[in-house]
Amino acid sequence: SQGGFPGGRFGGFGFHQPDPITSDTLDLTPGNFAKYVLHGNRPWLVQVYHDGSELSQRAAPIWEQANRAMDGIAKLGRINIALYPTLAAQVAPRHLFSTEPVHTRDLPVVVGYPRECKSYFCSRRYRGLMKESALSAFVMDRLLRLEDVLVQTRDTLPAFIATDPEKVKFIVFSPRSSPTSPLLRRAATEYHKDVTFARIHYKQSDASHWTRKFGVHTPPAVMVLKEGGRKVVEHEVSGKDRLKALLIEHRLHILPQIRISNLKATGCKPGGLVQVCAVVVGVAGAAFDDVKSVLRKAKLALDPSVAVPKSLSTLASALESKEISFVWIDAKDQKGYCQALLSTDEAAHKSCGQASMEPRVVAMRFRDGPDKIEHGMFSGAMHEDAILSWLTGVFTDGQDSSSVLIPADRGAANFPELKVEVHGVVEKLQRIKAEVASTAYDWGEELVYMCIESGPLVPAFILLLILFIPTFFQGASKPKPSVKRESGSKMDGDGVIDFDEKTLACLKDSRREMAVMMFVQGSKTDQEVFKLLRSSFWREQSLKFGVVDLTKLPAWSEFADNIEGGGVSTIVIWHPSRAKYQRIGNGDTPHPALCSQVGKILDGVSPWEEGAWP
């Protein structure tokens, strides 16, 4: 029965009668679990919880924060173990081969379901801390296996720019060190054939370098580098919508290579908005590069930011409205496509894919639906003016002999269709290796935890520990930066320092980080929200969290009483200069609201109040 234990939603499992934990995520039941999770088209994070579990209550705001941070890459849902114990046992069993639900002391439990997972058996248990950044990393690393975007510095960026010249470079400058956003990691995975991504932590000590070298003067900003030394710098890229728009706009080079993966983005297919597609067909070499350069110059001559001659106004308008496209294609990889385009010239047709092939410029016109096209070769001098004049005739359906095109129906020998990209042997082996390693890791992790929780034979347990535990702590061997703590300060179990008089004096003189403090009155003040805030930003090295006991520090007590909305439980952030501060809330302020305020301060978009450090 799914009816649960005596007391229904509020009883059973030894918990007191609690208030229900509300959530914007989906409530999963035996009636909808298969529909949404097992038969859906997105990965899922499923939380098994109980309203009476204190840890479940503490995790609630983090769960909501994770839901907002996922940006659509995964769905989140919850199972109330008191209402649906059988479903909870299927989703979160006590161990790998158990039919009992997870022990109440372990609640809440989070389980991940990859997109292709169609049964309970292929789920992956999350074993980390309940933090938004860790949950997001679990989804991106273990469920979606998204590529990460590495952080570059002023010293490593030149080498990054020099690699993969055939790809666009998309570089994001951030005002603080933080994990890669889901949007950026998804783009790095989906656009990996066309774009390489990098992140820069913009430090004020390097500001003059970035301004002088690249024209980037204020983060958050994005710099895009394309072929021919073309550079685009956009500042104030603070929202995901703006970043998404830049990704779409600058995904491709000025003259991109056409492939199946970017066919929709280039528009070079019948049935879409593009009416004419100009294509350079050839094989790698100096001659091919020269013709690509000519077609690239032809496209740039239509840029609305430059003075466009009246004779080219039609094409310029077409380019601005995305009715004409310029691309190139590798005749060696796409020999069939080349032969279809050059079918009217026997010698050119036979030379497709050969090293001696002469590069050709071809126009395709799409006017009669998705199954019909017209195409023809350019026969004039390889100069941008001559090509643009010819394309004007093609676009306007001119009747001179040079712009007459040959019709082709889908399925015919002269109808060009891209060949499916086949992965090379090395790439296939790498993918198989990654799949096997990931599966082994998942199974190894579950078996180790099963051994710990169910008590196996000692030899088997030791063997599994030897085989798998080292992989869980790969980062343990990396040196960690030492953190110098002022003598006399005390730290509680949640990592919040007690800012005593000596510590405050050190903070005033150091001026290296922003001090985030909560005013308390001994042990009487509830610090729960402040501890949650600290746990949300524990990776942020520019923040130092602590509590100030007003009963021991009269000067700070006077300061707290004099600021607007001050007093006991007030939370303030001090600027590194110690001459400015900002009150962000108090112990009754919701945790998400405090996180939002801190985020604005870190992004440099929140004003400061003038005030002297006591």
C-alpha positions in Angstrom: 0.0 0.0 0.0 1.1 3.6 -0.7 -1.0 5.0 2.0 2.0 5.4 4.4 2.1 4.9 8.1 -0.4 5.9 10.8 -0.9 9.6 10.7 -0.6 9.9 6.9 1.4 12.9 5.8 2.1 14.1 9.3 2.7 10.7 11.1 5.0 7.7 11.0 8.8 7.3 11.0 9.0 8.6 14.5 8.7 12.3 13.5 6.6 14.9 15.4 3.6 16.4 13.7 5.3 19.0 11.4 4.2 21.8 9.1 4.4 20.7 5.4 7.5 21.7 3.4 6.3 23.7 0.4 8.0 23.6 -2.9 7.8 24.9 -6.5 9.0 21.5 -7.7 6.8 18.7 -8.8 5.2 16.3 -6.2 5.9 12.8 -7.6 3.4 10.0 -6.9 3.0 6.4 -8.0 0.5 7.7 -10.5 2.8 10.2 -12.3 6.4 9.0 -11.6 6.8 6.8 -14.7 5.1 9.4 -16.9 7.4 12.3 -15.9 10.6 10.7 -14.8 11.0 7.3 -16.6 9.3 8.3 -19.9 10.3 12.0 -20.0 12.8 13.6 -22.2 14.9 15.3 -19.5 17.1 14.2 -16.6 15.5 14.4 -13.2 16.6 15.0 -9.7 14.2 13.4 -7.2 14.3 14.2 -3.5 12.9 11.7 -1.0 11.9 13.6 2.2 9.7 13.8 5.2 8.0 16.9 6.5 9.1 16.1 10.0 12.8 15.7 9.2 14.8 18.6 10.4 17.4 18.0 7.7 14.7 18.0 5.1 13.4 21.3 6.4 16.9 22.8 6.3 17.5 21.6 2.8 14.3 23.1 1.5 15.6 26.6 0.5 18.7 24.9 -1.1 16.4 22.6 -3.1 14.4 25.6 -4.4 17.6 27.5 -5.2 18.9 24.5 -7.2 15.6 24.3 -9.1 16.1 27.9 -10.3 19.8 27.5 -11.1 19.2 24.5 -13.4 18.0 26.8 -16.1 15.9 24.0 -17.7 18.7 21.4 -18.1 17.0 19.1 -15.6 13.7 18.8 -13.8 13.3 18.5 -10.0 10.6 16.6 -8.1 9.9 15.3 -4.6 8.5 12.1 -3.0 7.0 12.3 0.5 8.1 9.1 2.2 5.2 9.3 4.6 2.7 9.2 1.8 4.4 6.9 -0.6 6.8 4.5 1.2 6.8 1.9 -1.5 7.7 4.4 -4.2 10.4 5.8 -1.9 11.8 2.3 -1.4 12.0 1.9 -5.2 13.6 5.2 -5.8 15.9 5.4 -2.7 16.4 1.9 -1.3 18.5 1.4 1.8 21.3 -0.1 -0.4 21.6 -1.4 -4.0 19.7 -4.7 -3.5 17.4 -3.7 -0.7 13.6 -3.4 -0.8 13.4 -1.2 2.3 13.3 2.6 2.0 16.2 4.7 3.1 16.7 5.1 6.8 15.0 8.2 8.2 18.3 9.6 9.6 19.6 9.8 6.0 16.8 12.0 4.8 16.6 13.9 2.5 18.0 11.6 -0.2 18.5 12.9 -3.8 18.5 10.5 -6.7 19.4 11.4 -10.3 17.8 9.9 -13.4 19.6 10.4 -16.7 17.5 11.3 -19.8 17.9 7.8 -21.3 17.1 6.0 -18.0 13.8 4.1 -18.3 13.9 2.1 -15.0 14.7 2.5 -11.3 17.8 0.3 -11.8 19.8 3.0 -13.8 19.3 5.8 -11.3 22.3 7.4 -9.6 22.3 8.3 -5.9 23.7 11.7 -5.0 26.1 11.4 -2.1 27.3 15.0 -1.7 26.3 17.9 0.5 23.0 19.7 0.0 24.4 22.7 -1.8 23.1 24.3 -5.0 26.4 24.3 -6.7 27.1 20.6 -5.8 23.6 19.5 -7.0 24.1 21.4 -10.3 27.6 19.9 -10.7 26.1 16.4 -10.1 23.5 16.9 -12.9 26.0 18.4 -15.3 28.8 15.9 -14.6 27.0 12.6 -13.8 23.6 12.9 -15.5 24.3 15.0 -18.6 28.1 14.6 -18.8 28.4 18.2 -20.1 31.8 19.6 -21.0 33.3 22.0 -18.5 34.7 25.4 -19.5 38.2 25.9 -18.1 39.4 29.1 -16.4 42.1 30.9 -18.3 44.5 33.6 -17.0 46.4 36.4 -18.7 49.3 34.0 -19.1 47.4 31.0 -20.5 44.9 32.9 -22.7 47.3 33.4 -25.7 47.8 29.6 -26.0 44.1 29.1 -25.8 43.4 31.6 -28.6 46.1 30.0 -30.8 44.5 26.5 -30.6 41.6 25.3 -32.9 41.8 28.3 -35.4 38.8 26.8 -37.3 36.6 27.5 -34.2 35.1 30.7 -32.8 36.6 31.7 -29.4 33.9 32.6 -26.8 35.5 34.1 -23.7 33.4 35.1 -20.6 34.8 37.6 -18.1 33.3 37.3 -14.6 33.8 39.6 -11.6 34.2 36.6 -9.2 35.3 33.1 -9.2 32.4 30.7 -9.5 31.4 27.4 -11.1 30.6 27.3 -14.8 26.9 28.1 -15.4 24.6 25.4 -16.8 23.9 27.5 -19.8 27.6 27.8 -20.7 28.4 24.2 -20.1 25.4 23.1 -22.3 26.6 25.5 -25.0 30.2 24.1 -24.8 28.8 20.6 -25.3 26.3 21.4 -28.1 28.5 23.8 -30.0 31.8 22.0 -29.5 32.4 21.6 -33.3 32.1 25.3 -33.9 33.1 27.1 -30.7 35.7 26.8 -27.9 34.9 28.4 -24.6 37.0 29.9 -21.8 36.3 31.8 -18.6 38.3 34.6 -17.1 38.1 35.7 -13.5 38.5 39.4 -13.9 40.7 40.8 -11.2 41.4 44.4 -10.6 45.1 43.8 -10.6 44.8 42.7 -14.2 42.4 45.4 -15.3 44.9 47.5 -17.2 46.0 44.4 -19.1 42.5 43.4 -20.2 41.7 46.9 -21.2 44.8 47.5 -23.2 45.1 44.1 -24.8 41.4 43.3 -25.6 39.3 46.4 -24.8 37.6 44.7 -21.9 37.2 47.2 -19.1 34.3 46.0 -16.9 33.0 42.6 -16.0 30.7 40.8 -16.6 31.7 40.9 -20.3 32.0 38.6 -23.3 34.7 38.6 -26.0 34.3 36.7 -29.2 37.2 36.1 -31.6 36.5 35.1 -35.2 38.6 34.4 -38.3 40.6 37.2 -39.9 41.3 38.9 -36.5 37.6 39.9 -36.0 36.8 40.7 -32.4 33.5 41.5 -30.7 33.4 42.8 -27.1 30.1 43.1 -25.2 29.9 44.6 -21.7 27.2 44.3 -19.1 26.4 40.7 -19.9 24.8 40.0 -16.6 21.7 38.0 -17.4 21.3 34.5 -18.9 19.0 35.9 -21.7 21.7 38.3 -22.8 24.4 35.6 -22.8 22.1 33.2 -24.7 21.5 35.8 -27.3 25.2 36.3 -27.8 25.8 32.6 -28.0 23.2 32.3 -30.8 24.5 35.4 -32.6 28.2 34.5 -32.5 28.2 30.8 -32.7 29.5 30.7 -36.2 32.5 32.2 -38.0 31.9 35.0 -40.6 32.2 32.3 -43.2 31.4 29.0 -41.4 31.9 25.5 -42.5 28.5 23.8 -43.2 27.8 20.5 -41.4 24.8 18.6 -40.3 25.3 19.9 -36.7 25.0 23.5 -37.8 22.8 23.2 -40.9 19.9 24.9 -39.2 22.1 27.7 -37.9 23.6 28.5 -41.3 20.2 28.3 -43.0 21.6 26.6 -46.0 18.7 24.2 -46.6 15.4 24.5 -48.5 12.2 25.4 -46.6 13.6 28.0 -44.3 14.1 31.7 -44.1 17.3 31.8 -46.3 16.5 32.2 -50.0 20.1 32.1 -51.4 23.1 30.3 -50.0 26.6 31.1 -51.5 29.0 28.2 -51.0 32.7 27.8 -51.6 33.4 24.1 -52.5 37.0 22.8 -52.4 39.7 20.8 -50.5 42.1 22.2 -47.9 45.0 24.2 -49.4 46.2 27.7 -50.3 43.9 28.1 -53.3 40.9 27.1 -51.2 41.8 29.5 -48.5 42.1 32.3 -51.1 38.6 31.7 -52.5 37.2 31.5 -48.9 38.8 34.9 -48.2 37.2 36.4 -51.3 33.7 35.2 -50.3 34.3 36.4 -46.7 35.2 39.8 -48.0 32.1 39.8 -50.1 29.9 39.1 -47.1 31.7 41.8 -45.0 31.1 44.3 -47.8 27.3 43.9 -47.1 27.7 44.7 -43.4 25.3 47.5 -42.5 27.9 49.1 -40.3 29.9 50.2 -43.4 28.8 52.3 -46.3 27.1 49.9 -48.8 26.8 51.0 -52.5 23.3 51.4 -53.8 23.9 48.5 -56.3 24.4 46.2 -53.3 21.5 47.5 -51.1 19.3 44.5 -52.0 21.9 42.0 -50.9 22.7 44.0 -47.8 19.0 44.0 -46.8 18.8 40.3 -47.4 21.9 39.6 -45.2 20.4 41.7 -42.4 17.1 39.9 -42.6 18.9 36.5 -42.9 17.7 35.8 -46.4 21.1 35.1 -47.8 23.9 33.0 -46.2 27.6 32.5 -46.9 29.4 29.2 -46.1 32.1 26.8 -47.2 32.2 23.0 -47.5 35.0 20.4 -47.5 34.7 18.5 -50.8 36.8 15.7 -49.4 34.5 15.0 -46.4 31.3 15.7 -48.4 32.2 14.4 -51.8 28.6 13.5 -52.7 27.5 17.1 -51.8 30.2 18.5 -54.1 29.3 16.2 -57.0 25.6 17.2 -56.8 26.5 20.9 -56.9 29.0 20.6 -59.7 26.9 18.1 -61.8 26.7 20.5 -64.8 30.5 20.5 -65.3 31.9 17.0 -65.9 35.5 17.9 -65.2 34.6 19.7 -61.9 32.3 16.9 -61.0 35.1 14.3 -61.4 37.6 16.4 -59.4 35.5 16.6 -56.3 37.5 15.6 -53.2 40.8 15.4 -55.1 43.9 17.4 -54.0 44.0 19.0 -57.5 40.4 20.2 -57.4 39.9 23.9 -58.3 37.8 25.7 -55.7 34.4 26.8 -56.9 31.7 29.2 -55.8 28.2 27.9 -56.1 24.8 29.5 -55.3 21.8 27.6 -54.1 18.4 29.1 -54.2 15.4 28.0 -52.1 12.1 29.1 -53.4 9.7 26.1 -53.7 9.5 24.3 -50.4 11.7 21.8 -48.6 12.1 19.3 -51.5 13.2 21.6 -54.4 16.3 23.8 -55.0 18.1 25.5 -57.8 21.8 25.8 -58.0 24.5 27.0 -60.4 28.3 27.8 -60.5 29.9 31.2 -60.6 32.1 31.5 -63.8 33.5 35.0 -63.4 36.7 36.4 -61.9 37.3 35.5 -58.3 36.8 38.9 -56.9 34.2 40.1 -54.3 32.7 42.7 -56.6 32.1 40.2 -59.4 30.7 37.6 -57.0 28.3 40.1 -55.4 27.1 41.3 -58.8 26.4 37.7 -59.7 24.6 37.0 -56.4 22.4 40.0 -56.9 21.1 38.5 -60.1 20.6 35.1 -58.4 18.7 36.7 -55.5 16.5 38.9 -57.7 15.9 36.1 -60.2 17.8 38.0 -63.0 17.5 36.6 -66.5 21.1 37.0 -67.7 22.9 33.7 -68.6 25.3 34.0 -65.7 22.5 33.8 -63.1 20.5 31.0 -64.6 20.3 28.1 -62.1 19.5 24.4 -62.6 16.5 22.9 -60.7 16.9 19.8 -58.5 14.3 17.7 -56.7 15.0 15.8 -53.5 16.3 12.3 -54.3 17.8 13.3 -57.7 21.5 12.9 -58.3 22.0 16.7 -58.5 20.2 17.4 -55.2 22.9 18.0 -52.6 22.5 16.3 -49.2 25.1 16.3 -46.4 26.6 13.0 -45.4 26.1 11.9 -41.8 29.3 12.7 -39.8 31.0 9.4 -38.8 33.1 9.5 -35.7 36.7 8.3 -36.2 38.1 5.2 -34.5 40.0 7.3 -31.9 36.9 9.3 -31.0 34.8 6.2 -30.8 37.3 4.5 -28.4 37.4 7.7 -26.3 33.6 7.7 -26.0 33.5 4.0 -25.1 36.2 4.5 -22.6 34.3 7.4 -21.0 31.0 5.4 -20.9 32.7 2.4 -19.3 34.6 4.5 -16.8 31.4 6.4 -15.8 29.4 3.1 -15.5 32.2 1.5 -13.4 32.3 4.6 -11.2 28.5 4.5 -10.6 28.5 0.8 -9.8 31.6 1.0 -7.7 30.2 3.8 -5.6 26.9 2.0 -5.0 28.7 -1.3 -4.1 31.1 0.5 -1.7 28.2 2.2 0.1 26.2 -1.0 0.1 29.1 -2.7 1.8 29.3 0.1 4.4 25.6 0.1 5.1 24.9 -3.7 5.0 28.1 -5.2 6.4 29.8 -7.4 3.8 32.5 -10.0 4.2 35.7 -8.2 5.3 37.9 -9.3 2.3 35.3 -8.2 -0.3 34.8 -4.9 1.5 38.6 -4.2 1.6 38.9 -5.1 -2.1 36.2 -2.7 -3.1 37.7 0.1 -1.0 41.1 -0.4 -2.7 39.5 -0.4 -6.2 37.1 2.5 -5.9 37.7 4.8 -3.0 40.8 6.5 -4.5 38.6 7.6 -7.4 36.2 9.4 -5.1 39.0 11.6 -3.7 41.0 12.4 -6.8 41.2 16.0 -5.7 42.6 15.1 -2.3 46.2 15.1 -3.6 46.0 18.6 -4.9 47.5 21.2 -2.5 44.9 23.4 -0.9 45.5 27.0 -0.1 46.2 27.5 3.5 43.7 29.8 5.3 45.3 32.0 8.0 42.9 32.5 11.0 43.4 35.2 13.5 44.3 34.0 16.9 41.6 34.1 19.5 38.7 33.7 17.0 36.4 30.7 17.5 34.6 28.7 14.8 31.4 26.7 15.3 30.5 23.4 13.5 29.0 25.3 10.6 32.1 27.3 9.8 31.0 30.7 11.1 33.8 32.6 12.9 33.2 34.6 16.1 34.5 38.1 15.2 36.1 39.1 18.5 37.9 42.5 19.1 41.3 41.2 17.8 39.8 39.6 14.7 37.9 42.8 13.8 41.1 44.8 14.1 42.9 42.4 11.7 40.0 42.6 9.3 40.1 46.4 9.4 43.8 46.5 8.5 43.8 43.6 5.9 41.2 45.1 3.5 41.5 42.1 1.2 38.0 40.7 1.4 34.5 41.8 2.2 33.4 41.1 5.7 29.9 39.6 6.1 28.7 39.9 9.7 25.7 39.2 11.8 25.1 41.2 15.0 24.1 38.8 17.8 23.4 39.0 21.5 25.4 36.0 23.0 23.8 32.7 22.2 20.3 34.0 22.3 20.2 35.1 18.6 19.1 32.6 16.0 21.9 32.2 13.5 20.3 29.6 11.2 19.7 31.8 8.2 23.2 33.3 8.5 24.8 29.8 8.5 22.7 28.9 5.4 24.0 32.0 3.7 27.6 31.2 4.6 27.1 27.6 3.3 25.8 29.0 0.0 29.0 31.1 -0.6 31.6 29.0 1.1 33.7 28.9 -2.2 33.8 32.7 -2.6 37.2 33.7 -1.4 36.4 37.4 -1.4 33.9 37.0 1.4 34.7 36.4 5.1 31.7 35.4 7.4 31.4 35.9 11.1 29.2 37.0 14.0 29.7 40.1 16.2 28.6 39.7 19.8 27.2 43.2 20.7 27.3 42.4 24.4 31.1 42.3 24.3 31.8 45.1 21.9 30.2 48.5 22.9 31.4 50.4 19.9 29.8 47.8 17.5 26.6 47.9 19.6 26.4 51.6 19.1 27.0 51.3 15.4 24.3 48.6 15.1 21.7 50.8 16.9 22.5 53.8 14.7 22.1 52.3 11.3 18.7 52.1 9.6 16.9 48.9 10.4 19.9 47.9 12.7 20.1 46.1 16.0 20.4 42.5 17.0 20.3 39.9 14.1 21.1 42.5 11.5 23.3 41.3 8.7 25.7 43.7 7.0 28.5 43.5 4.4 31.6 45.7 4.6 33.4 46.9 1.5 37.2 46.1 1.5 37.9 49.8 2.0 36.1 49.5 5.4 34.6 52.9 4.6 31.4 51.6 3.1 28.8 49.0 4.0 25.5 47.6 3.1 22.7 46.2 5.3 21.3 43.1 3.4 18.7 41.9 6.0 18.4 40.1 9.3 17.8 36.7 10.8 14.2 36.8 9.6 15.0 37.6 6.0 14.4 34.5 3.7 17.6 32.7 2.7 17.0 33.2 -1.1 16.6 36.9 -0.7 19.9 37.2 1.2 21.6 35.1 -1.5 20.3 37.5 -4.1 21.6 40.5 -2.3 25.1 39.0 -1.9 25.1 38.1 -5.6 24.3 41.7 -6.6 27.1 43.0 -4.4 29.6 40.5 -5.9 28.4 41.5 -9.4 29.0 45.1 -8.6 25.4 46.2 -9.2 24.4 47.1 -5.7 25.0 50.6 -4.1 27.0 51.0 -0.8 26.2 53.2 2.2 29.0 55.5 3.5 30.1 54.6 7.0 33.1 54.3 9.3 34.3 50.9 10.7 33.8 51.2 14.5 
